[in-house]
Amino acid sequence: MATGVVGVTGASGQLGGRIARRLAERGESTRLVVRDPARAPSLPGAEVAVASYQDPAALRTALDGVGTLLLVSATEAADRREQHVAAVDAAVAAGVTRIVYTSFTGAAPDATFTFARDHWHTEGHIRETGVGFTFLRDNLYLDVLPAFAGEDGVIRGPAGQGRAGVVARDDIADAAVAVLLGEGHDGETYDLTGPQALTMGEVAAEITRVTGRKVTYQAETLEEAYASRAGYGAPQWEVDGWVTSYSAIAEGELDLVTDAVATLTGHPPISLADHLAAHRG
């Protein structure tokens, strides 16, 4: 259970912002940690602090007086592990007694999805500090699946016929608030998923059926996947992340459906079809 001020990093982002708004609706006192104060949501009971994971001194100051911290994982970067370590250490130095961290399904040192290895490393560092913790291992965000399709309406990737238990960010936010404000979650790891695991072909079919936009899935080999992304000029670590997110699906590492969202929030998770229908047009 949260005591005192609840800190929220990434509060100007899609997930952190959702959680901050829900905490405000419940009358909680929050400290919203953002890089750009102009982008911070204006919420009752919230104070804004400016800091980034790359500035541990500023982050330590920003978290002074925070008891429970929602640590939203940083944007993918070559040094994300180092950023997370610095952020965790700053939080502990500031006196934070509990960290709720947004991790990823299948986090492991040898995960196929390269960014999931970063999450495993961060989880391990949090454990080593001795601070109270809860890990929220989110599956793929179903909200962003329509953007997987290119301008030609094709989702391309080496996902084969593998499945992913895609989950809505609104459900993750509800679960996070339940964990932040509830009891009995210390030391727990929750895999947050939607109500069903879908193949990319099924994702494409649902988008087509519900929105009317024709979307198809084209399974690629690893070689084809790297070739089709070569023209973006992205660094290798980023391309590896793009490609292996699909490979992890093919390997079955995201093929998971749990009751965690329903158990934590008291409501069933939203399906891809229902989300698309609610946001159609």
HELIX and SHEET records of a PDB file:
HELIX    1   1 GLN A   14  GLU A   25  1                                  12    
HELIX    2   2 PRO A   37  ARG A   39  5                                   3    
HELIX    3   3 PRO A   56  ALA A   62  1                                   7    
HELIX    4   4 ARG A   80  ALA A   94  1                                  15    
HELIX    5   5 THR A  114  THR A  129  1                                  16    
HELIX    6   6 LEU A  142  PHE A  148  5                                   7    
HELIX    7   7 ARG A  169  LEU A  181  1                                  13    
HELIX    8   8 MET A  200  THR A  211  1                                  12    
HELIX    9   9 LEU A  222  ARG A  229  1                                   8    
HELIX   10  10 ALA A  230  TYR A  232  5                                   3    
HELIX   11  11 GLN A  236  ALA A  250  1                                  15    
HELIX   12  12 ALA A  260  THR A  265  1                                   6    
HELIX   13  13 LEU A  272  ALA A  278  1                                   7    
SHEET    1   A 7 ALA A  46  VAL A  50  0                                        
SHEET    2   A 7 THR A  30  VAL A  34  1                                        
SHEET    3   A 7 VAL A   5  THR A   9  1                                        
SHEET    4   A 7 VAL A  66  LEU A  71  1                                        
SHEET    5   A 7 ARG A  98  PHE A 104  1                                        
SHEET    6   A 7 GLY A 132  ASP A 138  1                                        
SHEET    7   A 7 THR A 189  LEU A 192  1                                        
SHEET    1   B 2 VAL A 154  GLY A 157  0                                        
SHEET    2   B 2 THR A 216  ALA A 219  1                                        
END                                                                             
